[in-house]
């Protein structure tokens, strides 16, 4: 939501909307992906600014099992615009919860 102050500054400088801050981008990436996948929001393991927004890697539990170390996790790459709206996502990796990278 644009504030009056932001709108005035944008008009004065001729700029588009200001990019959201990194912590806000992390929150948006996790929350919006969870909403689409209908799961609990997971942690953001990577965040990188791009020319037109943000790229975030979000971890999601896809299949919950007992014991939880056998649960199936996935990493999703989430594309956000400058305002933090999700414009695309893709699953980049699927792995067991107890698995570590070497």
N, C-alpha and C positions, 0 to 999 in steps of 0.2 A: 504494500500500500504506500503510495507516494505521499510525503508530507508536503505542506505548503512551502516550507523552507527549501526542500529538495527540488520541487518543481520550479521555484524562482531561480535557484542556482543553475539548474539545467537550462532554463531559458536564457539566462545571462551569459552562460558559457557556450551555448549551442551544443552541448553534449547530450548523449542519450542517458538512460538511467545509469546510476552508479552501481558497480559490481557489489554484491553482498559480501560480507566478511567471511573468512574461512570457517569460523565456528558455526556460523549460520548455515553455510553451504553444507557442512557435515551433517547438521541436524536435518536439513531439507532432503539430502540424498538418502539418508537412512529411513526417514519417516515416509517419504513418498514411495520408495521401493517397497517397503513393508506393506503399505496400503495396496499397491498393485498386486503383490504376491500373496496378500492376506496372511501375513506372518508377523511375528514380533520384530520390531526394529533391531538390527544387528549393528555391531561396531563398524566404524569406517577405518579401514586399514591403510588407505592412501588417499591423498587429496592433492590435486594439481590444478593451478589456474590455466585457462586456455584463452585464446583471443576472443572467444564468444561466450565464456562462462567458466564452468568447472568440470573436471573429471574426478570422480570419486570411486574407490573400490570399497564395496560394502560386503561384509560377511553375513551369511544367512544360514540358519539351520533348516535344511530341506526335509530331513527325515529324522525324527527323534526316536532314539532307541535306548534300551537299558542293557548294559551300562551305557552312560552317556558318551563314553569314549568311542563307542561304535556308531554314534549318530553320524548322519551324512550332512556335511557342510558344503556351501558353495560361495564362490566369490563372484560378485556382479560388478561390472563397470557401468557406472551411472553418469550420464551426460546431463548437466544442468545449464540453463541459460544464465545470463548475468543477474537475473532477479531471483535465481534459485528454483526455477520451475523445471521439473524433469522433462527432457525432450527425447530421451532414449536410454535404453539399458541393454546389456547383454551379459550372459553368464560366461565367465572366462575360465572358471576352474571348479571342479567338484572333487571333494576329498573327505576322508574319514576324520572325525573330530580329533582323534588321538594322533593323527599323522603330522609329522613335522617335515619342513623342507630341508633338503641337504644341499 
